Amino acid sequence: MLILASRSPRRCELLKLAGLEFKSVPSEGEEILPKGTSPQDAVVLLARQKAKEVAEKFPDDTVLGADTVVAANGRILGKPKDSADAYDMLRMLSGKIHSVYTGVCIKRGEKESSFFQKTDVEFYPLTDDEIYEYIATGEPMDKAGAYGIQEKGFFMVKRINGDYYNVVGLPVAETVRRLKKF
C-alpha cells in the first residue's frame, strides 16, 4: 500500500488525480534543517525526514514524503507565522521571479529514492490593497511563500517556468514515474 506522509489536502488531491490509492498518515516530527541549507537540499532532507518517520510505523508499505518551499533573495520562505509575516513575504515576491522547490522521498524498508523539482514563478507587481485583501482570505497562512497558485493566489502569478503541480506541492508526473519504477 502507498502511504502519504502528509496531511496536505493539495497532495492528497494530486495523488487522487493521478489515480493512486493511498492512505494519508502525517508525520509528527519537528522539521529540522541545518543552518545555511540550500533550498534543494532542504526540501529533500525534509521529505526524507517525513518518509523515514512514517516508514518506521509501516515497514512493509511504500511511503511517500514531500516538502515544498519558496526561495527568494537567498531566503527560504516557509509558511508565514502571522499576517505581518505573510505581508512581508508577498511584498518581497511582488513583481519578481522566485523559485518553488519540492522534494520527494519514496521509501520502503531500506530502499529509498529521492529527488527535487524547481519551478520559477513570476509575480505581477502587487499593491498593498491586493496583498491585504488576499491575506484577509486566510489562504496564505498554511502555504509556503504565503500563496496558493491553485486557489485565490492565482491572480498574482504572471508566468511560470516548470511544473505547475510542483508549485501546488507535488511534481505528480515525475512522482508517478518513480513510483512505477520503485
BELSULNOR-V120401 format. One record per backbone hydrogen bond with DSSP energy under -1.0 kcal/mol. CO is the residue of the C=O (numbers start at 0). NH is the residue of the N-H. If there is no record, write none. Layout:
[[CO | NH] [CO | NH]]
This chain:
[[0 | 61] [1 | 22] [2 | 63] [3 | 5] [3 | 24] [7 | 11] [8 | 12] [9 | 13] [10 | 14] [11 | 15] [12 | 16] [13 | 17] [14 | 19] [15 | 18] [22 | 3] [33 | 36] [37 | 41] [38 | 42] [39 | 43] [40 | 44] [41 | 45] [42 | 46] [43 | 47] [44 | 48] [45 | 49] [46 | 50] [47 | 51] [48 | 52] [49 | 53] [50 | 54] [51 | 55] [53 | 57] [57 | 60] [61 | 2] [62 | 106] [63 | 4] [64 | 104] [66 | 102] [68 | 100] [69 | 76] [70 | 98] [71 | 74] [74 | 71] [76 | 69] [77 | 144] [81 | 85] [82 | 86] [83 | 87] [84 | 88] [85 | 89] [86 | 90] [87 | 91] [88 | 92] [89 | 93] [92 | 95] [95 | 122] [97 | 120] [98 | 70] [99 | 118] [100 | 68] [101 | 116] [102 | 66] [103 | 114] [104 | 64] [105 | 112] [106 | 62] [107 | 110] [110 | 107] [112 | 105] [114 | 103] [116 | 101] [118 | 99] [119 | 160] [120 | 97] [121 | 157] [121 | 158] [123 | 94] [126 | 130] [127 | 131] [128 | 132] [129 | 133] [130 | 134] [131 | 135] [133 | 136] [134 | 137] [137 | 140] [139 | 142] [142 | 145] [147 | 150] [150 | 153] [151 | 154] [152 | 155] [153 | 156] [155 | 123] [158 | 121] [160 | 119] [162 | 166] [163 | 167] [164 | 168] [164 | 169] [169 | 171] [170 | 174] [171 | 175] [172 | 176] [173 | 177] [174 | 178] [175 | 179] [176 | 180] [177 | 181]]
